[in-house]
Amino acid sequence: MESMEFPDGTGKNPEATNPSANKECTPKVKDIDQGWAWVVLLSSIVIQTVIMGLNLSVGVFYVEVLEAFHASHFVTSLFGSLSLCLIFFLGPLASALAHRFGFRLVIGFSGLLLAIGYVMSAFAPNLVMLTLSYGVVAGSGFGICLAPAYTVLETYFDKYLNAALALSSVGGAVGSMTLVLLSQYLIDEYSWRGALLLSGGISLNVIVCACLMRPSRSYIPNHRCLKDLFRRNLLLDLRFLLVLIGAIFDSCSIYSIFVILPNHISDCGFTADDSAIIMTILGVGNTIGRLATGLTGLIWKRLPVVFIFSLSSLVFTLILLLYIVSRLYIYLAILSFSYGIWFGAHESTLPGTLATLFSPSDLPATLGLLMFASGIGNLLGPPILGSLYDLSGTYNSSFVCIGAFSLVGFFLLVPVYLLQRCKHKKMNLSSGPVFF
């Protein structure tokens, strides 16, 4: 076990002799924002690329699994919905484990779990086994890895933390842009089972990146901060309750598109390769949306993050309904590109929205609870849409359903926006740093 050198150079934990050291989760120290911090940032970017790229490739495997096992769309969708929901369900727990046992160990374990899940899935004899191996085992690997890959940056960055978080999130967009197309290529060359096996090999890069996340010499784990995460009276705040309920409806729609869109494109008469290209176009839009929002935030300090976050739910509704009447390839490509841009803007403004609506010090708690609510939506969305397809034979009713979910999410955010404006006026904070 590596010895830890504390900032005072004594080798003793200052918390033992100075209770005031408990006041901050990450102390102000001088050896951050430089040196090895940038290696950790690069590792985080690569992890985001692998995790989100592989996870959002589930749609191209969904088409192949449907043909392989000849099960209903409802049953088949479970392996994908479980992996999506566990990313969010396990996020708060994963962050706590990382602070308790170290980021290197937890992220490395998640990479191993992810690889085991993919290898098991490659040899799954039936859909039940595939659901367990991919949905539960690999899904747990996704969930345990993602949140710590973000929060590790808090131990290495201070002044450049926001920029580091923004750059790390771009990795996920790049993954959705590249690994979806790579997954389809591997399916074409080696079958879906061979593609899963090779994806397991790709996931081992997470372990390599974890090895680079050596403990910061100046980082002192503060377990009291972990205990305080959910002590806030957030659930008594009407605005936060509306945000949580809206997150469930939003997640039922905005992530389900990655599961059903490839099969919808196939139903329109296009090949699996055509589907993969459109999913890649969506990934390009996602990357552009995140970069544009992040760069605009650097230039415009009063970026209306709450307004953009709320508006994106309304735009999602319009785009999802247009999928019903758009069956030409060029229209499907344009819609997917537009969806990707707004998806990227939605995801990149989420932390800023929570920090604006609530105290920035409550961000770990608000984000953790929101991730859990999003997990519920991701668990329910794909099976509901699969059932609608089984009943109707097309995805038209599914697009109407998720469009309605997204619209409900928008209407729940409208009073949040208005309540915040009223609170802002009462407190006379018109000169504050964030405009919403």
C-alpha positions in Angstrom: 0.0 0.0 0.0 1.3 3.4 -0.9 2.1 5.8 1.9 0.3 9.1 1.9 2.2 12.3 2.5 0.0 15.0 4.0 0.4 18.7 3.2 2.0 19.5 6.5 4.9 17.1 5.8 4.4 15.3 9.2 2.9 12.1 7.8 0.0 12.6 10.2 -3.6 13.2 9.2 -4.4 16.8 10.1 -8.0 15.7 10.8 -6.8 13.9 13.8 -5.4 17.0 15.5 -7.4 19.8 13.8 -11.1 19.3 13.6 -11.4 22.3 11.3 -9.8 20.3 8.6 -13.2 18.6 8.1 -14.7 21.7 6.7 -13.7 21.1 3.2 -13.7 17.9 1.1 -10.7 18.9 -0.9 -8.2 21.3 0.8 -6.6 24.2 -1.0 -3.1 23.1 -1.9 -0.4 24.3 -4.2 0.3 21.2 -6.3 -2.9 21.1 -8.4 -3.8 22.5 -11.8 -0.4 21.4 -13.2 1.9 18.5 -13.9 0.3 15.1 -13.4 -3.2 16.7 -13.2 -3.2 16.9 -17.0 -2.3 13.2 -17.3 -5.3 12.4 -15.1 -7.5 14.7 -17.3 -6.4 12.8 -20.4 -7.2 9.5 -18.7 -10.6 10.8 -17.8 -11.3 11.8 -21.4 -10.3 8.4 -22.7 -12.5 6.7 -20.1 -15.5 8.8 -21.0 -14.8 8.0 -24.7 -14.8 4.2 -24.0 -17.6 4.1 -21.5 -20.2 6.3 -23.3 -19.1 5.1 -26.8 -19.6 1.5 -25.9 -22.8 2.1 -23.9 -24.5 4.2 -26.6 -23.6 1.5 -29.2 -26.3 -0.7 -27.7 -28.7 0.2 -30.5 -26.6 -1.5 -33.2 -26.4 -4.6 -31.1 -30.2 -4.4 -30.4 -30.9 -5.0 -34.1 -28.7 -8.1 -34.2 -30.0 -9.5 -31.0 -33.6 -9.2 -32.2 -32.7 -11.3 -35.2 -30.6 -13.8 -33.3 -33.1 -14.7 -30.5 -36.5 -13.8 -32.2 -37.9 -12.5 -29.0 -40.3 -9.6 -28.6 -39.1 -6.0 -28.7 -40.1 -5.6 -25.0 -38.0 -8.5 -23.8 -35.0 -7.7 -26.1 -34.9 -4.1 -24.9 -34.2 -5.2 -21.3 -30.5 -5.9 -21.8 -30.0 -2.3 -23.1 -32.2 -0.6 -20.7 -30.5 -2.2 -17.7 -27.1 -1.1 -18.8 -28.3 2.4 -19.3 -30.1 2.7 -16.0 -27.2 1.3 -14.0 -24.9 4.1 -15.1 -27.2 6.4 -13.2 -28.3 4.2 -10.4 -24.7 3.4 -9.3 -23.3 6.9 -9.8 -23.7 8.1 -6.2 -22.5 4.8 -4.7 -19.5 4.7 -7.1 -18.4 8.2 -6.0 -18.6 7.2 -2.4 -16.6 4.0 -3.0 -14.0 6.0 -4.9 -13.5 8.4 -2.0 -13.3 5.5 0.4 -11.0 3.1 -1.4 -9.3 5.3 -4.0 -10.1 6.3 -7.6 -7.4 4.0 -9.1 -8.8 0.9 -7.4 -12.5 1.5 -8.1 -12.1 2.6 -11.7 -9.7 -0.3 -12.4 -12.2 -2.7 -10.9 -15.0 -1.3 -13.0 -12.9 -1.8 -16.2 -12.3 -5.5 -15.2 -16.0 -5.9 -14.5 -16.9 -4.3 -17.8 -14.6 -6.7 -19.8 -15.9 -9.7 -18.0 -19.5 -8.7 -18.8 -18.7 -8.3 -22.5 -16.9 -11.6 -22.7 -19.8 -13.4 -21.0 -22.2 -11.7 -23.4 -20.3 -12.9 -26.4 -21.0 -16.5 -25.3 -24.5 -16.0 -24.0 -26.6 -19.0 -25.1 -30.0 -17.2 -24.6 -31.5 -13.8 -24.0 -31.8 -14.3 -20.3 -28.1 -14.8 -20.0 -27.3 -11.9 -22.3 -29.5 -9.6 -20.1 -27.6 -10.7 -17.0 -24.2 -10.5 -18.5 -24.6 -7.3 -20.5 -27.3 -5.5 -18.6 -26.2 -6.4 -15.1 -22.5 -7.3 -15.2 -21.3 -4.9 -17.9 -23.9 -2.3 -16.8 -22.4 -2.4 -13.3 -19.0 -1.8 -14.9 -20.4 1.3 -16.7 -22.1 2.6 -13.6 -19.1 2.2 -11.2 -16.7 3.8 -13.7 -18.5 6.9 -15.0 -19.0 9.1 -11.9 -15.5 8.6 -10.4 -14.0 9.4 -13.8 -15.6 12.8 -13.4 -15.1 13.4 -9.6 -11.4 12.4 -9.7 -10.8 15.8 -11.4 -11.9 17.6 -8.2 -8.8 16.2 -6.5 -6.4 17.5 -9.2 -8.0 20.8 -10.3 -9.1 24.0 -8.6 -8.8 27.1 -10.9 -9.3 25.0 -14.1 -11.9 22.6 -12.7 -14.8 23.8 -14.8 -12.7 23.6 -17.9 -11.4 20.1 -17.0 -15.0 18.9 -16.4 -16.1 20.3 -19.8 -13.2 18.7 -21.6 -13.8 15.4 -19.9 -17.5 15.4 -21.0 -16.4 15.9 -24.6 -14.8 12.4 -24.4 -18.3 10.9 -24.1 -19.5 12.7 -27.2 -16.4 11.6 -29.2 -17.1 8.0 -28.1 -20.7 8.2 -29.3 -19.4 9.6 -32.6 -16.7 6.9 -33.2 -17.4 3.7 -31.3 -20.9 3.3 -32.7 -19.5 3.1 -36.2 -16.7 0.9 -35.0 -19.2 -1.5 -33.4 -21.1 -1.8 -36.6 -17.9 -2.5 -38.5 -16.9 -5.2 -36.0 -20.4 -6.7 -36.3 -20.1 -6.8 -40.1 -16.6 -8.4 -39.9 -16.9 -10.8 -37.0 -20.7 -11.1 -36.2 -22.3 -9.5 -33.1 -20.8 -12.1 -30.8 -17.3 -11.3 -32.1 -18.0 -7.6 -31.8 -18.9 -8.0 -28.2 -15.7 -10.0 -27.5 -13.6 -7.3 -29.1 -15.5 -4.6 -27.3 -14.5 -6.3 -24.1 -10.9 -5.9 -25.2 -11.5 -2.2 -25.9 -13.0 -1.8 -22.4 -9.6 -2.9 -20.8 -8.3 0.5 -21.7 -10.2 1.7 -18.7 -7.8 -0.3 -16.5 -4.8 1.3 -18.2 -6.2 4.7 -17.6 -7.0 3.9 -14.0 -3.3 2.9 -13.4 -2.4 6.5 -14.4 -4.6 7.9 -11.7 -2.1 7.8 -8.9 -3.3 9.3 -5.6 -2.7 13.0 -5.4 0.0 13.7 -2.8 -2.1 16.6 -1.4 -5.6 14.9 -1.5 -7.0 14.1 1.9 -10.2 11.9 1.8 -12.8 13.4 4.0 -15.4 10.8 5.0 -17.6 13.3 6.8 -18.3 14.9 3.4 -19.6 11.6 2.2 -22.0 11.3 5.2 -23.3 14.9 4.5 -24.2 14.2 0.9 -27.8 13.5 1.5 -28.5 15.4 4.7 -29.9 18.4 2.9 -33.6 19.0 2.9 -33.6 19.0 -0.8 -36.7 16.8 -1.1 -38.7 19.6 0.7 -37.8 22.0 -2.0 -40.6 22.2 -4.6 -38.2 23.2 -7.3 -36.0 20.2 -6.7 -39.0 17.8 -6.6 -40.1 19.1 -10.0 -36.6 18.7 -11.4 -36.4 15.1 -10.2 -39.8 14.2 -11.7 -38.9 16.0 -14.9 -35.6 14.0 -15.0 -37.5 10.7 -14.9 -39.7 11.7 -17.9 -36.7 13.2 -19.7 -34.6 10.1 -19.4 -37.5 7.9 -20.6 -37.2 9.8 -23.9 -33.8 11.3 -24.6 -31.7 8.2 -24.0 -34.2 5.7 -25.4 -33.5 7.1 -28.9 -30.1 5.4 -28.8 -31.8 2.1 -28.4 -34.7 2.3 -30.9 -33.3 4.6 -33.7 -31.1 2.0 -35.4 -34.0 -0.4 -35.7 -36.3 2.4 -36.9 -33.9 3.2 -39.6 -33.8 -0.5 -40.6 -37.6 -0.5 -40.7 -37.4 2.5 -43.2 -35.6 0.1 -45.6 -32.0 1.0 -44.9 -29.1 -1.2 -44.0 -27.3 -1.7 -40.7 -24.4 0.3 -42.0 -26.7 3.2 -42.9 -28.0 3.1 -39.4 -24.5 3.2 -37.9 -23.7 6.2 -40.1 -26.7 8.1 -38.8 -25.9 7.3 -35.2 -22.4 8.6 -35.9 -23.9 11.8 -37.3 -25.9 12.1 -34.1 -22.6 11.7 -32.2 -21.1 14.5 -34.3 -24.0 16.8 -33.4 -23.5 15.8 -29.7 -19.9 16.8 -29.8 -20.6 20.1 -31.5 -23.4 20.8 -29.0 -21.2 20.2 -26.0 -18.3 22.2 -27.4 -20.5 25.1 -28.5 -22.1 25.3 -25.1 -18.9 25.1 -23.2 -17.1 27.7 -25.3 -20.1 30.0 -25.2 -20.0 29.7 -21.4 -16.4 30.8 -21.3 -17.1 33.9 -23.4 -20.6 34.7 -22.0 -20.3 34.5 -18.2 -24.0 34.9 -17.8 -25.0 32.0 -20.0 -28.7 31.2 -19.4 -28.0 27.6 -18.5 -31.5 26.9 -16.9 -33.2 28.3 -20.0 -31.1 26.2 -22.4 -31.6 23.1 -20.3 -35.4 23.6 -20.2 -35.7 24.6 -23.9 -33.9 21.5 -25.0 -36.7 19.3 -23.7 -39.2 21.2 -25.9 -36.9 20.9 -28.9 -36.5 17.1 -28.3 -40.3 16.8 -28.5 -40.5 18.5 -31.9 -37.6 16.4 -33.3 -39.0 13.1 -32.0 -42.4 13.8 -33.6 -40.7 14.7 -37.0 -39.1 11.2 -37.0 -42.6 9.9 -37.7 -43.0 11.7 -41.0 -39.4 11.6 -42.1 -38.5 8.4 -44.0 -35.9 9.7 -46.4 -32.3 9.1 -45.4 -31.3 12.8 -45.7 -34.1 13.9 -43.5 -33.3 11.2 -40.9 -29.6 12.4 -41.0 -30.6 16.0 -40.5 -33.0 15.2 -37.6 -30.3 13.0 -35.9 -27.7 15.8 -36.3 -30.1 18.3 -34.8 -31.0 16.0 -32.0 -27.3 15.4 -31.2 -26.7 19.2 -30.9 -29.5 19.7 -28.4 -28.6 16.5 -26.6 -25.1 17.8 -26.1 -26.4 21.2 -25.0 -28.8 19.5 -22.6 -26.1 17.3 -21.0 -23.4 20.0 -20.8 -25.8 22.5 -19.0 -27.0 20.0 -16.4 -24.3 20.7 -13.8 -24.6 24.4 -14.3 -28.4 24.2 -14.0 -28.2 22.4 -10.6 -25.5 24.8 -9.4 -27.7 27.8 -10.4 -30.9 26.5 -9.0 -29.4 25.3 -5.7 -26.2 25.9 -3.8 -23.0 24.9 -5.6 -22.0 23.1 -2.3 -25.0 20.9 -2.7 -23.9 19.7 -6.2 -22.8 16.2 -5.2 -26.2 15.6 -3.5 -28.3 17.2 -6.2 -26.4 15.4 -9.0 -26.5 12.1 -7.1 -30.3 12.2 -6.6 -30.8 13.4 -10.2 -28.7 10.5 -11.5 -30.8 8.1 -9.5 -34.1 9.6 -11.0 -32.6 9.4 -14.5 -31.8 5.7 -13.8 -35.5 5.1 -13.2 -36.3 6.7 -16.6 -33.7 4.7 -18.4 -35.0 1.5 -16.9 -38.6 2.2 -17.9 -38.2 3.9 -21.3 -36.9 1.1 -23.7 -39.3 -1.6 -22.4 -42.3 0.7 -22.8 -41.2 1.6 -26.3 -40.6 -2.1 -27.2 -44.1 -3.0 -26.0 -45.6 -0.3 -28.2 -43.7 -1.6 -31.2 -44.9 -5.2 -30.4 -48.5 -3.9 -30.3 -48.4 -1.6 -33.4 -45.6 -3.0 -35.6 -44.0 0.4 -36.1 -42.1 2.9 -34.0 -44.5 5.7 -34.8 -46.4 5.2 -31.5 -43.0 4.9 -29.7 -41.9 8.3 -31.0 -45.2 9.9 -30.0 -44.8 8.4 -26.5 -41.2 9.6 -25.9 -42.2 12.9 -27.4 -44.9 13.2 -24.9 -42.5 12.2 -22.1 -40.1 15.0 -23.2 -43.0 17.5 -23.3 -44.0 16.6 -19.8 -40.4 17.1 -18.7 -40.5 20.6 -20.3 -43.7 21.6 -18.6 -42.3 20.5 -15.2 -39.3 22.7 -15.7 -41.3 25.8 -16.7 -42.5 26.5 -13.1 -38.9 25.8 -11.8 -37.7 28.5 -14.1 -40.4 30.9 -13.0 -39.9 30.2 -9.3 -36.2 30.8 -9.7 -36.8 34.1 -11.4 -39.1 35.2 -8.6 -36.6 34.1 -6.0 -33.9 36.0 -7.9 -35.9 39.2 -7.9 -36.8 39.0 -4.2 -33.1 38.5 -3.2 -32.2 41.4 -5.6 -29.4 39.4 -7.2 -29.6 40.8 -10.6 -25.9 41.5 -10.7 -25.1 37.8 -9.9 -22.6 35.8 -11.9 -25.1 33.5 -13.6 -28.1 34.5 -15.7 -30.9 32.0 -16.1 
